[in-house]
C-alpha cells in the first residue's frame, strides 16, 4: 500500500449500549498517511449531526456507507503458503494454550488473576510474526499469547503460570508479568498504561543506538510494539507517550487492542470519542482503524507500520477492533455483556475465518490444518506436564529482584533471611 487504508467493518445490528442522542456522530474513516494530509482534508472537523441508527461497536460509529467502498476479494492470496501456515499455527497455539489455562486455573494449578486472550489472536499474530528477533514487545496483564507469538516456549510460559522455577521469570512473575530478555519481550504489566512509557523508552534506545552510537543495522531501526487496550487510551501516559514518540520520531507502534470493554465498562460509555485511531493525527502521526478479527487485514496494516518505523519515519497508532470471548479474567462471570453481542463476535472468530481462507485459496488442505491442530495440542499437553513436574522456586530466591542490595532489608548481617528468625514476628499479630 502506498498509504494506510482504514479497514471497513460492517456495523452489527443490536440494541445500543448508549443512546444515539448522547453523542455526536463521527466522520467517516479516512485513508491516513500523514498528519498534513489529514489536516488539510478537514476530515477531523467534528460533525453536529447525529446518527439515525443505534450504536453498538466502534465500527458502528463510522458512516453506514462505508460498506459500499469495501474492496473486492483479492484474485490472489495475500500471503504465501508458508506464511499462512505460520499464522494459523500461531493463532491455534494461542487459543489452545489459553483454553488449557482455564482448565488448569479451575483445577487449582494457577493462582491470582488470570486474563485470557481468546478471540484477540489475530492482533498478536498479525503484528508479532512480522517482527525480527531484536524487535521489542511490551504487553499488558493479558500477555500469555504475546509471549508465545514472540517465541517464548509454551512450556516456559505455562511453568511461569504454575509459579515454577522453570518459568520464563523463574516463577516470580506469574500470569500478568511475562518477561523474556532472550526474546525481547519486555514484560506484561498489571496496571493499565504503565507499559507504554517502557515501550517508548525502548524505542528511544533503538533510535539512540542507531543515530548516536552508530550501531546501525542493514535492515534499519529495531522496532517496538506496545500493546494495550481501549481503557488505557483515557490515561495520561498514553497521550504523553504519543507526543514524545512523534516529537522524536521513535520507531514504535502503539497497538490498541480495542475489545470494546474495559472490565465491565463499555468503551462507548467511557470516552468522548470512541474512535481511538483519530488520536494519532492529533499528535502528527498516522492513525489507522483495522478489523482486529481478520489476521490478514491486521498483517497488512502492521507490515506498513513496521516498515515506516524501521525506515525512521516515526510512530503509528493502530486501533484493532477485536473482542474477547471470555470474561475480563477467569474470576469474571461475564454477566454484563449481552448474549447477542457475544454471539455476533463469536461468529467472526478469526481462526475459522483464516482456516476457510487457506482452504479456499488452495494454500493447504483441511487434513494439513488438522495435523497442525494435533501438533499444537501435543505441545500444550507437554507444556502442562513440564510445568506440573517442575520444582517450585527455592526460598533463597525470595528477595531476588526486589532490592538492589537485600542486606539490611530482608537479609540480616549473618546472610540469613530475617523472616526465618523466630523473633522476627514477635509482637505482631498472628496471621
QUIGI-V633539 format. One record per backbone hydrogen bond with DSSP energy under -1.0 kcal/mol. NH is the residue of the N-H (numbers start at 1). CO is the residue of the C=O. Records with the same first field share a line. If there is no record, write none. Layout:
BEGIN
NH: CO + CO
END
This chain:
BEGIN
7: 289
22: 19
25: 49
38: 34
39: 35
40: 36
41: 37
43: 38
45: 42
61: 58
66: 63
68: 65
70: 67
84: 80
85: 81
86: 82
87: 83
88: 84
89: 85
90: 86
91: 87
92: 88
93: 89
94: 90
95: 91
96: 92
97: 93
98: 94
99: 95
100: 96
101: 97
102: 98
103: 99
104: 100
105: 101
106: 102
108: 105
109: 104
120: 117
123: 120
124: 120
125: 121
126: 122
127: 123
128: 124
129: 125
130: 127
131: 128
136: 223
137: 184
138: 225
139: 187
143: 141
147: 143
148: 144
149: 145
150: 146
151: 148
152: 147
157: 153
158: 154
159: 155
160: 156
161: 157
162: 158
163: 160
164: 159
165: 391
167: 164
168: 156
170: 167
172: 169
177: 174
180: 185
184: 181
185: 180
186: 137
194: 191
199: 195
200: 196
201: 197
202: 198
203: 199
204: 200
205: 201
206: 202
207: 203
208: 204
209: 205
210: 206
211: 207
212: 208
213: 208
215: 209
220: 217
221: 310
224: 251
225: 136
226: 253
227: 138
228: 255
234: 231
235: 232
239: 235
240: 236
241: 237
242: 238
243: 239
244: 240
245: 241
246: 242
247: 243
248: 244
250: 245
252: 250
253: 224
254: 316
255: 226
256: 318
257: 228
258: 256 + 320
259: 257
262: 265
265: 262
267: 260
269: 266
276: 274
278: 275
279: 276
280: 277
283: 280
284: 281
285: 280
288: 317
290: 319
292: 321
294: 291
298: 294
299: 295
300: 296
301: 297
302: 298
303: 299
304: 300
305: 301
306: 302
307: 303
308: 304
309: 305
310: 306
311: 307
312: 309
313: 308
316: 252
317: 286
318: 254
319: 288
320: 256
321: 290
322: 258
325: 118
330: 114
332: 329
342: 338
343: 339
344: 340
345: 341
346: 342
347: 343
348: 345
349: 346
353: 349
354: 350
355: 351
356: 352
357: 353
358: 354
359: 355
360: 356
361: 357
362: 359
363: 358
369: 365
370: 366
371: 367
372: 368
373: 369
374: 370
375: 371
376: 372
377: 373
378: 374
379: 375
380: 376
381: 377
382: 378
383: 379
384: 380
385: 381
386: 382
387: 383
388: 384
389: 385
390: 386
397: 394
398: 395
400: 397
402: 399
403: 399
408: 411
409: 406
411: 406
412: 416
415: 412
418: 410
420: 417
421: 418
424: 421
426: 423
428: 425
END
